[in-house]
Amino acid sequence: MALFPLISNFQNDFVLQLLPVDTENTMDEVAAAAAYHSVGRRVAAQPGKVVRVRRQGASDFIPRDKRLGETDIKPMECIEFIFADS
């Protein structure tokens, strides 16, 4: 377990956020942390959708149950958070 800083680029948000998460967090947990800072503040909630995680500029999402420490994401990397169908 280690604190791990990411940059959150949340869909429809105009602010990039510093996002402290843990290497043991799953992508769903990382997405929830990002949503906490954007949804209901500058981004409208989208009921029935889930927030998915992908690398900046990538087309494929990272599996929801994959832990951050199991990826090759680097500290302070900019990560995209996108609303998707569940």
N, C-alpha and C positions, 0 to 999 in steps of 0.2 A: 504494500500500500504506500503510495507516494502522491503527494499533491502535484498536480499537473496543470499548467496554465494553457488555455486555448484562446483563440479569438473567435467569437461567435458572430457569424454573418447570417442573421435570421431573416427568412423570407419576408419581404415587405417592410423591414425595419431599416431606417436610414442611419442607425447608429451601430457601429461595431462595438462589441462588449468584450472585456476581459472576463474569461470564464474559468474560475478555479474548479477543477474536478479531480477525481482520483483515478489512478491507473487501474483500479479494480472495478470502476464503474462500467456498466454495460452501455451500449449506445442509447438505449431507451433512457437510462439514468442521465447520461450526458445531455440528451435532447430535453429532458424535463428541466434540467438546470438552466439550459439556454432559454427555454420557454418562460421560466420564472422571471427572467429579466426583460423579456420583450412582449409576451402575450398579455393583453390587458393594460399595457402601458402605451406602446406605440403600434402594436399589431393586434388586430381583432382576432378573437378566438374563432376557430373553425370546428364547431362540434361535428363529430363523426369522422374527423381526420386524425391521423397520428403524425407526429413530427419525426421525420427521418433525417439521418445524418449522412453527409457525403463530404469528400474533400473538395476544396475550392476548385471549381471548373470540371469536376468529374461528372459522369452521367449516371454511374451506378452508386446505389446506396450501400453503406456498410451494414452487414447483418445486425439486426436489432439486439441480439443476445451476445454479440461479440464484445469482449472487454477492451477498454481503451489500451491496456498494456499488451494486448495480443495483436495490435495493429502496428504499423510503422509510422504512425502520426508522430510528429515532432512537437516539443513544447513551443508554444506561441504560434503554431500553425493556424491559419485561418480556415475554419470549418463552416460549411453551409448547413443550415437547418431548414428543411422544406416540409410543408404540409403535404401529406399524401393520403390516399385511400388506405384504410386499415385492412 
